[in-house]
Amino acid sequence: MQTRFAVALAAALIISPVLVSSAFPAGGGGGSTTQQCPKGQVRDRNGKCVAPKQGMLDDDTLYENGAALAKAGRYDEAITVLGYIQNKADPRVLNYLGYAHRKSGRIQVGLGYYEEALRLNPNFVLTREYLGEAYLTLGDLASAKNQLNEIEKRCGKGCDEYTALASQIAQFNKT
């Protein structure tokens, strides 16, 4: 598991500097990702557009912007912004790095990030959901179902992560 994470991290470090893209999202947490700051900027806690630099913005602000970019389908930009975060062992950050890489087609890199996030926090059900989706992408239904069972143990069948992965598994079974 650590070897896969090391490979994923090395790949991300090689790829990330090349991936700086045109625009970052307007808001952290609750802001709209449809409004954009000028090229190469993100919103700080006060809503002002600033250029992200190592140590300039707090990790939570960078995380919120990176997660918003990932959710908006702007995966390479998300990877770049999340790369500025000081705490490289934050499972939330590892989760969205995994998500962004997986959605960009770098599934093996994404798996490494997910595994490291779960090593740090085995109860992180969002990571388990995304890991299950990655397994489905690879055609590994048994591993996806294993993640669904792990989610159920932690939050039951009523939580959003369980429902989302169960739906993905059902769709997979129809194909």
Backbone as JSON Lines, residues from 0, in Angstrom:
{"i":0,"aa":"M","n":[0.84,-1.19,0.0],"ca":[0.0,0.0,0.0],"c":[0.88,1.25,0.0]}
{"i":1,"aa":"Q","n":[1.93,1.28,0.83],"ca":[2.79,2.45,0.87],"c":[3.55,2.62,-0.44]}
{"i":2,"aa":"T","n":[3.9,1.5,-1.07],"ca":[4.59,1.57,-2.36],"c":[3.69,2.21,-3.4]}
{"i":3,"aa":"R","n":[2.41,1.81,-3.45],"ca":[1.48,2.39,-4.42],"c":[1.31,3.88,-4.15]}
{"i":4,"aa":"F","n":[1.25,4.27,-2.85],"ca":[1.12,5.68,-2.51],"c":[2.37,6.44,-2.94]}
{"i":5,"aa":"A","n":[3.55,5.86,-2.73],"ca":[4.79,6.53,-3.12],"c":[4.83,6.74,-4.63]}
{"i":6,"aa":"V","n":[4.39,5.75,-5.39],"ca":[4.33,5.89,-6.85],"c":[3.33,6.97,-7.23]}
{"i":7,"aa":"A","n":[2.16,6.97,-6.57],"ca":[1.14,7.98,-6.85],"c":[1.65,9.37,-6.54]}
{"i":8,"aa":"L","n":[2.32,9.51,-5.39],"ca":[2.84,10.81,-4.99],"c":[3.91,11.27,-5.97]}
{"i":9,"aa":"A","n":[4.81,10.38,-6.37],"ca":[5.84,10.74,-7.33],"c":[5.23,11.19,-8.65]}
{"i":10,"aa":"A","n":[4.23,10.46,-9.11],"ca":[3.56,10.84,-10.36],"c":[2.9,12.2,-10.23]}
{"i":11,"aa":"A","n":[2.27,12.44,-9.1],"ca":[1.59,13.73,-8.9],"c":[2.59,14.88,-8.87]}
{"i":12,"aa":"L","n":[3.73,14.66,-8.24],"ca":[4.73,15.72,-8.16],"c":[5.33,16.02,-9.53]}
{"i":13,"aa":"I","n":[5.44,15.0,-10.35],"ca":[5.96,15.22,-11.7],"c":[4.91,15.92,-12.56]}
{"i":14,"aa":"I","n":[3.65,15.52,-12.42],"ca":[2.58,16.04,-13.25],"c":[2.14,17.44,-12.81]}
{"i":15,"aa":"S","n":[2.04,17.68,-11.51],"ca":[1.42,18.89,-10.98],"c":[1.95,20.2,-11.54]}
{"i":16,"aa":"P","n":[3.29,20.4,-11.63],"ca":[3.74,21.7,-12.13],"c":[3.29,21.98,-13.55]}
{"i":17,"aa":"V","n":[3.05,20.94,-14.32],"ca":[2.64,21.1,-15.71],"c":[1.17,21.46,-15.81]}
{"i":18,"aa":"L","n":[0.41,21.24,-14.73],"ca":[-1.03,21.31,-14.8],"c":[-1.64,22.66,-14.42]}
{"i":19,"aa":"V","n":[-0.81,23.66,-14.16],"ca":[-1.37,24.95,-13.79],"c":[-2.27,25.41,-14.92]}
{"i":20,"aa":"S","n":[-3.5,25.75,-14.57],"ca":[-4.51,25.99,-15.59],"c":[-5.02,27.42,-15.54]}
{"i":21,"aa":"S","n":[-6.08,27.67,-16.28],"ca":[-6.51,29.03,-16.56],"c":[-7.23,29.75,-15.44]}
{"i":22,"aa":"A","n":[-8.03,29.09,-14.63],"ca":[-8.81,29.82,-13.63],"c":[-9.14,28.91,-12.47]}
{"i":23,"aa":"F","n":[-9.31,29.52,-11.32],"ca":[-9.67,28.81,-10.12],"c":[-11.05,29.24,-9.69]}
{"i":24,"aa":"P","n":[-11.73,28.49,-8.81],"ca":[-13.11,28.81,-8.48],"c":[-13.23,30.06,-7.63]}
{"i":25,"aa":"A","n":[-14.41,30.59,-7.65],"ca":[-14.66,31.8,-6.9],"c":[-14.73,31.55,-5.41]}
{"i":26,"aa":"G","n":[-15.43,30.61,-4.95],"ca":[-15.63,30.51,-3.51],"c":[-15.05,29.27,-2.94]}
{"i":27,"aa":"G","n":[-14.69,29.36,-1.66],"ca":[-14.37,28.18,-0.9],"c":[-15.7,27.56,-0.54]}
{"i":28,"aa":"G","n":[-15.81,27.03,0.62],"ca":[-16.98,26.35,1.14],"c":[-18.28,26.57,0.4]}
{"i":29,"aa":"G","n":[-19.05,27.59,0.74],"ca":[-20.38,27.72,0.19],"c":[-20.48,28.57,-1.06]}
{"i":30,"aa":"G","n":[-19.35,29.06,-1.59],"ca":[-19.41,29.93,-2.74],"c":[-19.74,29.2,-4.02]}
{"i":31,"aa":"S","n":[-20.16,29.94,-5.0],"ca":[-20.51,29.36,-6.29],"c":[-19.25,29.13,-7.1]}
{"i":32,"aa":"T","n":[-19.13,27.96,-7.7],"ca":[-17.99,27.68,-8.55],"c":[-18.19,28.21,-9.96]}
{"i":33,"aa":"T","n":[-19.34,28.82,-10.23],"ca":[-19.56,29.37,-11.56],"c":[-18.94,30.75,-11.69]}
{"i":34,"aa":"Q","n":[-18.79,31.47,-10.59],"ca":[-18.09,32.74,-10.61],"c":[-16.6,32.42,-10.54]}
{"i":35,"aa":"Q","n":[-15.79,33.15,-11.3],"ca":[-14.38,32.83,-11.32],"c":[-13.54,34.04,-11.01]}
{"i":36,"aa":"C","n":[-12.42,33.75,-10.33],"ca":[-11.4,34.76,-10.15],"c":[-10.61,34.85,-11.46]}
{"i":37,"aa":"P","n":[-9.81,35.89,-11.6],"ca":[-8.95,35.96,-12.78],"c":[-8.01,34.76,-12.85]}
{"i":38,"aa":"K","n":[-7.45,34.58,-14.0],"ca":[-6.57,33.44,-14.27],"c":[-5.55,33.24,-13.14]}
{"i":39,"aa":"G","n":[-5.48,32.0,-12.64],"ca":[-4.48,31.63,-11.65],"c":[-4.75,32.1,-10.24]}
{"i":40,"aa":"Q","n":[-5.99,32.47,-9.9],"ca":[-6.29,32.95,-8.57],"c":[-7.4,32.13,-7.92]}
{"i":41,"aa":"V","n":[-7.46,32.21,-6.59],"ca":[-8.5,31.58,-5.8],"c":[-9.04,32.61,-4.81]}
{"i":42,"aa":"R","n":[-10.18,32.31,-4.23],"ca":[-10.75,33.21,-3.23],"c":[-10.15,32.91,-1.87]}
{"i":43,"aa":"D","n":[-9.78,33.98,-1.16],"ca":[-9.33,33.8,0.21],"c":[-10.54,33.82,1.14]}
{"i":44,"aa":"R","n":[-10.32,33.77,2.44],"ca":[-11.42,33.73,3.41],"c":[-12.3,34.97,3.36]}
{"i":45,"aa":"N","n":[-11.75,36.09,2.87],"ca":[-12.52,37.33,2.78],"c":[-13.21,37.5,1.43]}
{"i":46,"aa":"G","n":[-13.08,36.51,0.56],"ca":[-13.73,36.58,-0.75],"c":[-12.91,37.29,-1.8]}
{"i":47,"aa":"K","n":[-11.7,37.7,-1.46],"ca":[-10.83,38.41,-2.39],"c":[-10.06,37.41,-3.25]}
{"i":48,"aa":"C","n":[-9.93,37.71,-4.53],"ca":[-9.16,36.86,-5.42],"c":[-7.67,37.1,-5.2]}
{"i":49,"aa":"V","n":[-6.94,36.02,-4.95],"ca":[-5.5,36.11,-4.73],"c":[-4.83,34.95,-5.44]}
{"i":50,"aa":"A","n":[-3.55,35.14,-5.75],"ca":[-2.77,34.06,-6.35],"c":[-2.36,33.09,-5.24]}
{"i":51,"aa":"P","n":[-2.64,31.8,-5.4],"ca":[-2.24,30.86,-4.35],"c":[-0.73,30.66,-4.37]}
{"i":52,"aa":"K","n":[-0.13,30.74,-3.21],"ca":[1.3,30.5,-3.06],"c":[1.49,29.67,-1.81]}
{"i":53,"aa":"Q","n":[2.54,28.88,-1.82],"ca":[2.84,28.02,-0.67],"c":[2.87,28.88,0.59]}
{"i":54,"aa":"G","n":[2.04,28.55,1.56],"ca":[2.03,29.22,2.84],"c":[1.25,30.53,2.89]}
{"i":55,"aa":"M","n":[0.79,31.03,1.75],"ca":[0.09,32.31,1.74],"c":[-1.33,32.18,2.25]}
{"i":56,"aa":"L","n":[-2.02,31.11,1.84],"ca":[-3.38,30.86,2.28],"c":[-3.36,29.7,3.26]}
{"i":57,"aa":"D","n":[-4.3,29.71,4.18],"ca":[-4.37,28.6,5.14],"c":[-4.84,27.33,4.43]}
{"i":58,"aa":"D","n":[-4.51,26.21,5.04],"ca":[-4.84,24.92,4.45],"c":[-6.34,24.74,4.21]}
{"i":59,"aa":"D","n":[-7.17,25.21,5.14],"ca":[-8.62,25.04,4.96],"c":[-9.13,25.79,3.74]}
{"i":60,"aa":"T","n":[-8.63,26.99,3.51],"ca":[-9.05,27.76,2.34],"c":[-8.59,27.07,1.05]}
{"i":61,"aa":"L","n":[-7.37,26.59,1.05],"ca":[-6.88,25.87,-0.13],"c":[-7.68,24.58,-0.33]}
{"i":62,"aa":"Y","n":[-7.98,23.88,0.76],"ca":[-8.77,22.65,0.65],"c":[-10.15,22.95,0.06]}
{"i":63,"aa":"E","n":[-10.82,23.97,0.57],"ca":[-12.16,24.31,0.08],"c":[-12.12,24.64,-1.4]}
{"i":64,"aa":"N","n":[-11.13,25.39,-1.83],"ca":[-11.0,25.74,-3.25],"c":[-10.66,24.5,-4.08]}
{"i":65,"aa":"G","n":[-9.75,23.67,-3.6],"ca":[-9.38,22.46,-4.32],"c":[-10.54,21.49,-4.45]}
{"i":66,"aa":"A","n":[-11.29,21.31,-3.36],"ca":[-12.45,20.42,-3.39],"c":[-13.52,20.96,-4.35]}
{"i":67,"aa":"A","n":[-13.73,22.26,-4.33],"ca":[-14.72,22.87,-5.23],"c":[-14.3,22.68,-6.69]}
{"i":68,"aa":"L","n":[-13.02,22.83,-6.97],"ca":[-12.54,22.61,-8.33],"c":[-12.76,21.16,-8.76]}
{"i":69,"aa":"A","n":[-12.44,20.23,-7.87],"ca":[-12.62,18.81,-8.19],"c":[-14.08,18.5,-8.46]}
{"i":70,"aa":"K","n":[-14.97,19.0,-7.61],"ca":[-16.4,18.76,-7.78],"c":[-16.93,19.39,-9.06]}
{"i":71,"aa":"A","n":[-16.29,20.47,-9.5],"ca":[-16.71,21.17,-10.72],"c":[-16.11,20.52,-11.98]}
{"i":72,"aa":"G","n":[-15.35,19.45,-11.79],"ca":[-14.77,18.77,-12.95],"c":[-13.49,19.4,-13.45]}
{"i":73,"aa":"R","n":[-12.9,20.26,-12.67],"ca":[-11.66,20.94,-13.05],"c":[-10.5,20.28,-12.31]}
{"i":74,"aa":"Y","n":[-10.25,19.03,-12.69],"ca":[-9.41,18.13,-11.92],"c":[-7.95,18.56,-11.86]}
{"i":75,"aa":"D","n":[-7.38,18.97,-12.97],"ca":[-5.98,19.36,-12.96],"c":[-5.76,20.61,-12.11]}
{"i":76,"aa":"E","n":[-6.69,21.53,-12.16],"ca":[-6.61,22.72,-11.32],"c":[-6.73,22.34,-9.84]}
{"i":77,"aa":"A","n":[-7.61,21.41,-9.55],"ca":[-7.78,20.94,-8.17],"c":[-6.47,20.36,-7.65]}
{"i":78,"aa":"I","n":[-5.83,19.54,-8.46],"ca":[-4.56,18.93,-8.05],"c":[-3.52,19.99,-7.75]}
{"i":79,"aa":"T","n":[-3.48,21.01,-8.58],"ca":[-2.52,22.09,-8.36],"c":[-2.79,22.82,-7.05]}
{"i":80,"aa":"V","n":[-4.04,23.21,-6.82],"ca":[-4.38,23.94,-5.6],"c":[-4.15,23.07,-4.37]}
{"i":81,"aa":"L","n":[-4.58,21.82,-4.42],"ca":[-4.4,20.92,-3.27],"c":[-2.91,20.68,-2.99]}
{"i":82,"aa":"G","n":[-2.09,20.8,-4.02],"ca":[-0.65,20.63,-3.85],"c":[-0.01,21.72,-3.01]}
{"i":83,"aa":"Y","n":[-0.65,22.86,-2.87],"ca":[-0.12,23.95,-2.04],"c":[-0.35,23.74,-0.55]}
{"i":84,"aa":"I","n":[-1.16,22.78,-0.19],"ca":[-1.51,22.56,1.22],"c":[-0.3,22.05,1.98]}
{"i":85,"aa":"Q","n":[-0.05,22.65,3.14],"ca":[1.09,22.29,3.96],"c":[0.97,20.89,4.55]}
{"i":86,"aa":"N","n":[-0.23,20.55,5.09],"ca":[-0.43,19.27,5.74],"c":[-0.71,18.19,4.7]}
{"i":87,"aa":"K","n":[0.33,17.53,4.27],"ca":[0.2,16.5,3.22],"c":[-0.42,15.21,3.76]}
{"i":88,"aa":"A","n":[-0.64,15.13,5.08],"ca":[-1.21,13.93,5.68],"c":[-2.67,14.14,6.1]}
{"i":89,"aa":"D","n":[-3.34,15.1,5.49],"ca":[-4.75,15.35,5.78],"c":[-5.58,14.41,4.91]}
{"i":90,"aa":"P","n":[-6.34,13.49,5.52],"ca":[-7.13,12.55,4.72],"c":[-8.1,13.23,3.76]}
{"i":91,"aa":"R","n":[-8.62,14.4,4.12],"ca":[-9.53,15.12,3.21],"c":[-8.81,15.5,1.93]}
{"i":92,"aa":"V","n":[-7.58,15.97,2.08],"ca":[-6.78,16.39,0.93],"c":[-6.42,15.18,0.08]}
{"i":93,"aa":"L","n":[-5.97,14.12,0.74],"ca":[-5.62,12.9,0.01],"c":[-6.84,12.36,-0.75]}
{"i":94,"aa":"N","n":[-8.01,12.45,-0.13],"ca":[-9.24,11.99,-0.77],"c":[-9.5,12.75,-2.07]}
{"i":95,"aa":"Y","n":[-9.41,14.08,-2.03],"ca":[-9.7,14.84,-3.25],"c":[-8.57,14.77,-4.27]}
{"i":96,"aa":"L","n":[-7.35,14.54,-3.81],"ca":[-6.29,14.27,-4.78],"c":[-6.59,12.95,-5.5]}
{"i":97,"aa":"G","n":[-7.03,11.96,-4.73],"ca":[-7.42,10.68,-5.34],"c":[-8.56,10.85,-6.32]}
{"i":98,"aa":"Y","n":[-9.57,11.61,-5.9],"ca":[-10.75,11.86,-6.73],"c":[-10.35,12.54,-8.05]}
{"i":99,"aa":"A","n":[-9.55,13.6,-7.93],"ca":[-9.17,14.36,-9.12],"c":[-8.33,13.51,-10.08]}
{"i":100,"aa":"H","n":[-7.41,12.74,-9.53],"ca":[-6.6,11.88,-10.4],"c":[-7.46,10.8,-11.05]}
{"i":101,"aa":"R","n":[-8.34,10.18,-10.26],"ca":[-9.21,9.12,-10.81],"c":[-10.07,9.67,-11.93]}
{"i":102,"aa":"K","n":[-10.7,10.81,-11.7],"ca":[-11.59,11.39,-12.7],"c":[-10.82,11.86,-13.94]}
{"i":103,"aa":"S","n":[-9.53,12.12,-13.78],"ca":[-8.68,12.51,-14.92],"c":[-8.17,11.3,-15.69]}
{"i":104,"aa":"G","n":[-8.54,10.11,-15.23],"ca":[-8.11,8.9,-15.91],"c":[-6.88,8.25,-15.31]}
{"i":105,"aa":"R","n":[-6.32,8.85,-14.28],"ca":[-5.14,8.28,-13.62],"c":[-5.63,7.48,-12.4]}
{"i":106,"aa":"I","n":[-6.3,6.38,-12.68],"ca":[-6.99,5.61,-11.65],"c":[-6.0,5.02,-10.64]}
{"i":107,"aa":"Q","n":[-4.91,4.5,-11.1],"ca":[-3.93,3.9,-10.18],"c":[-3.34,4.94,-9.23]}
{"i":108,"aa":"V","n":[-3.1,6.14,-9.74],"ca":[-2.62,7.22,-8.88],"c":[-3.69,7.55,-7.84]}
{"i":109,"aa":"G","n":[-4.94,7.64,-8.29],"ca":[-6.04,7.91,-7.37],"c":[-6.16,6.85,-6.29]}
{"i":110,"aa":"L","n":[-6.01,5.57,-6.67],"ca":[-6.08,4.49,-5.69],"c":[-5.05,4.67,-4.58]}
{"i":111,"aa":"G","n":[-3.86,5.09,-4.95],"ca":[-2.81,5.31,-3.95],"c":[-3.2,6.37,-2.94]}
{"i":112,"aa":"Y","n":[-3.78,7.46,-3.42],"ca":[-4.23,8.52,-2.51],"c":[-5.37,8.04,-1.61]}
{"i":113,"aa":"Y","n":[-6.32,7.31,-2.17],"ca":[-7.43,6.78,-1.37],"c":[-6.91,5.85,-0.28]}
{"i":114,"aa":"E","n":[-6.0,4.97,-0.64],"ca":[-5.46,4.02,0.33],"c":[-4.73,4.74,1.47]}
{"i":115,"aa":"E","n":[-3.99,5.76,1.12],"ca":[-3.29,6.51,2.17],"c":[-4.28,7.26,3.06]}
{"i":116,"aa":"A","n":[-5.33,7.83,2.48],"ca":[-6.35,8.52,3.28],"c":[-7.0,7.54,4.25]}
{"i":117,"aa":"L","n":[-7.29,6.33,3.79],"ca":[-7.92,5.33,4.66],"c":[-6.94,4.77,5.69]}
{"i":118,"aa":"R","n":[-5.67,4.74,5.37],"ca":[-4.68,4.33,6.36],"c":[-4.68,5.32,7.53]}
{"i":119,"aa":"L","n":[-4.83,6.59,7.21],"ca":[-4.85,7.63,8.24],"c":[-6.19,7.72,8.96]}
{"i":120,"aa":"N","n":[-7.29,7.45,8.24],"ca":[-8.62,7.51,8.83],"c":[-9.51,6.44,8.2]}
{"i":121,"aa":"P","n":[-9.51,5.24,8.78],"ca":[-10.3,4.14,8.21],"c":[-11.8,4.4,8.2]}
{"i":122,"aa":"N","n":[-12.26,5.38,8.95],"ca":[-13.7,5.68,9.04],"c":[-14.14,6.76,8.06]}
{"i":123,"aa":"F","n":[-13.28,7.18,7.17],"ca":[-13.6,8.24,6.22],"c":[-14.45,7.64,5.1]}
{"i":124,"aa":"V","n":[-15.76,7.68,5.28],"ca":[-16.67,6.98,4.37],"c":[-16.73,7.62,2.97]}
{"i":125,"aa":"L","n":[-16.48,8.9,2.84],"ca":[-16.46,9.5,1.51],"c":[-15.33,8.89,0.68]}
{"i":126,"aa":"T","n":[-14.18,8.68,1.31],"ca":[-13.08,8.03,0.6],"c":[-13.47,6.62,0.23]}
{"i":127,"aa":"R","n":[-14.16,5.93,1.11],"ca":[-14.6,4.56,0.8],"c":[-15.57,4.55,-0.38]}
{"i":128,"aa":"E","n":[-16.44,5.54,-0.43],"ca":[-17.35,5.64,-1.58],"c":[-16.56,5.82,-2.87]}
{"i":129,"aa":"Y","n":[-15.65,6.78,-2.88],"ca":[-14.87,7.06,-4.08],"c":[-13.97,5.88,-4.45]}
{"i":130,"aa":"L","n":[-13.42,5.19,-3.45],"ca":[-12.6,4.02,-3.72],"c":[-13.46,2.93,-4.37]}
{"i":131,"aa":"G","n":[-14.67,2.75,-3.87],"ca":[-15.59,1.79,-4.48],"c":[-15.89,2.13,-5.92]}
{"i":132,"aa":"E","n":[-16.09,3.42,-6.2],"ca":[-16.33,3.85,-7.58],"c":[-15.11,3.58,-8.46]}
{"i":133,"aa":"A","n":[-13.92,3.78,-7.9],"ca":[-12.69,3.49,-8.65],"c":[-12.62,2.0,-8.99]}
{"i":134,"aa":"Y","n":[-12.95,1.17,-8.02],"ca":[-12.96,-0.27,-8.29],"c":[-13.95,-0.63,-9.39]}
{"i":135,"aa":"L","n":[-15.1,0.0,-9.4],"ca":[-16.07,-0.26,-10.47],"c":[-15.51,0.14,-11.82]}
{"i":136,"aa":"T","n":[-14.8,1.26,-11.87],"ca":[-14.17,1.7,-13.11],"c":[-13.2,0.64,-13.62]}
{"i":137,"aa":"L","n":[-12.55,-0.04,-12.69],"ca":[-11.6,-1.09,-13.05],"c":[-12.29,-2.43,-13.28]}
{"i":138,"aa":"G","n":[-13.62,-2.5,-13.05],"ca":[-14.36,-3.73,-13.24],"c":[-14.29,-4.68,-12.05]}
{"i":139,"aa":"D","n":[-13.84,-4.18,-10.9],"ca":[-13.68,-5.01,-9.7],"c":[-14.89,-4.86,-8.79]}
{"i":140,"aa":"L","n":[-15.95,-5.57,-9.13],"ca":[-17.21,-5.48,-8.39],"c":[-17.06,-5.96,-6.95]}
{"i":141,"aa":"A","n":[-16.3,-7.01,-6.73],"ca":[-16.14,-7.56,-5.38],"c":[-15.51,-6.53,-4.44]}
{"i":142,"aa":"S","n":[-14.49,-5.83,-4.9],"ca":[-13.84,-4.81,-4.06],"c":[-14.77,-3.62,-3.81]}
{"i":143,"aa":"A","n":[-15.57,-3.26,-4.81],"ca":[-16.54,-2.17,-4.64],"c":[-17.57,-2.57,-3.59]}
{"i":144,"aa":"K","n":[-18.05,-3.81,-3.64],"ca":[-19.02,-4.28,-2.65],"c":[-18.4,-4.33,-1.26]}
{"i":145,"aa":"N","n":[-17.12,-4.66,-1.18],"ca":[-16.43,-4.64,0.1],"c":[-16.44,-3.23,0.7]}
{"i":146,"aa":"Q","n":[-16.2,-2.23,-0.13],"ca":[-16.24,-0.85,0.37],"c":[-17.65,-0.48,0.8]}
{"i":147,"aa":"L","n":[-18.65,-0.94,0.07],"ca":[-20.04,-0.68,0.45],"c":[-20.33,-1.28,1.83]}
{"i":148,"aa":"N","n":[-19.85,-2.48,2.07],"ca":[-20.03,-3.11,3.38],"c":[-19.32,-2.33,4.48]}
{"i":149,"aa":"E","n":[-18.13,-1.82,4.18],"ca":[-17.39,-1.02,5.15],"c":[-18.13,0.29,5.47]}
{"i":150,"aa":"I","n":[-18.72,0.89,4.46],"ca":[-19.5,2.11,4.68],"c":[-20.7,1.79,5.57]}
{"i":151,"aa":"E","n":[-21.38,0.69,5.28],"ca":[-22.56,0.31,6.07],"c":[-22.19,0.12,7.54]}
{"i":152,"aa":"K","n":[-21.05,-0.49,7.82],"ca":[-20.6,-0.69,9.21],"c":[-20.41,0.63,9.92]}
{"i":153,"aa":"R","n":[-20.01,1.66,9.18],"ca":[-19.64,2.93,9.8],"c":[-20.79,3.93,9.88]}
{"i":154,"aa":"C","n":[-21.7,3.88,8.92],"ca":[-22.77,4.9,8.97],"c":[-24.14,4.36,8.57]}
{"i":155,"aa":"G","n":[-24.24,3.08,8.28],"ca":[-25.53,2.49,7.96],"c":[-25.91,2.66,6.5]}
{"i":156,"aa":"K","n":[-27.07,2.1,6.17],"ca":[-27.55,2.15,4.79],"c":[-28.19,3.48,4.43]}
{"i":157,"aa":"G","n":[-28.43,4.34,5.4],"ca":[-29.1,5.6,5.14],"c":[-28.18,6.76,4.83]}
{"i":158,"aa":"C","n":[-26.88,6.59,5.01],"ca":[-25.99,7.73,4.77],"c":[-25.78,7.94,3.26]}
{"i":159,"aa":"D","n":[-25.45,9.16,2.91],"ca":[-25.3,9.54,1.5],"c":[-24.25,8.7,0.78]}
{"i":160,"aa":"E","n":[-23.15,8.41,1.45],"ca":[-22.07,7.66,0.81],"c":[-22.52,6.23,0.48]}
{"i":161,"aa":"Y","n":[-23.27,5.63,1.38],"ca":[-23.79,4.28,1.12],"c":[-24.74,4.31,-0.07]}
{"i":162,"aa":"T","n":[-25.67,5.26,-0.04],"ca":[-26.66,5.37,-1.11],"c":[-25.99,5.6,-2.46]}
{"i":163,"aa":"A","n":[-24.99,6.47,-2.49],"ca":[-24.31,6.8,-3.76],"c":[-23.58,5.58,-4.32]}
{"i":164,"aa":"L","n":[-22.82,4.88,-3.46],"ca":[-22.08,3.72,-3.95],"c":[-23.02,2.58,-4.31]}
{"i":165,"aa":"A","n":[-24.06,2.37,-3.52],"ca":[-25.04,1.32,-3.84],"c":[-25.67,1.58,-5.2]}
{"i":166,"aa":"S","n":[-25.95,2.84,-5.51],"ca":[-26.51,3.2,-6.8],"c":[-25.52,2.91,-7.93]}
{"i":167,"aa":"Q","n":[-24.25,3.25,-7.71],"ca":[-23.22,2.98,-8.72],"c":[-23.08,1.48,-8.97]}
{"i":168,"aa":"I","n":[-23.14,0.7,-7.89],"ca":[-23.04,-0.75,-8.02],"c":[-24.25,-1.3,-8.79]}
{"i":169,"aa":"A","n":[-25.43,-0.79,-8.49],"ca":[-26.64,-1.22,-9.2],"c":[-26.52,-0.91,-10.68]}
{"i":170,"aa":"Q","n":[-26.03,0.28,-11.03],"ca":[-25.83,0.64,-12.44],"c":[-24.81,-0.27,-13.09]}
{"i":171,"aa":"F","n":[-23.74,-0.58,-12.36],"ca":[-22.71,-1.46,-12.87],"c":[-23.28,-2.83,-13.19]}
{"i":172,"aa":"N","n":[-24.13,-3.33,-12.3],"ca":[-24.74,-4.64,-12.49],"c":[-25.67,-4.7,-13.69]}
{"i":173,"aa":"K","n":[-26.23,-3.56,-14.09],"ca":[-27.15,-3.51,-15.24],"c":[-26.41,-3.56,-16.56]}
{"i":174,"aa":"T","n":[-25.12,-3.23,-16.54],"ca":[-24.36,-3.19,-17.8],"c":[-23.76,-4.51,-18.16]}
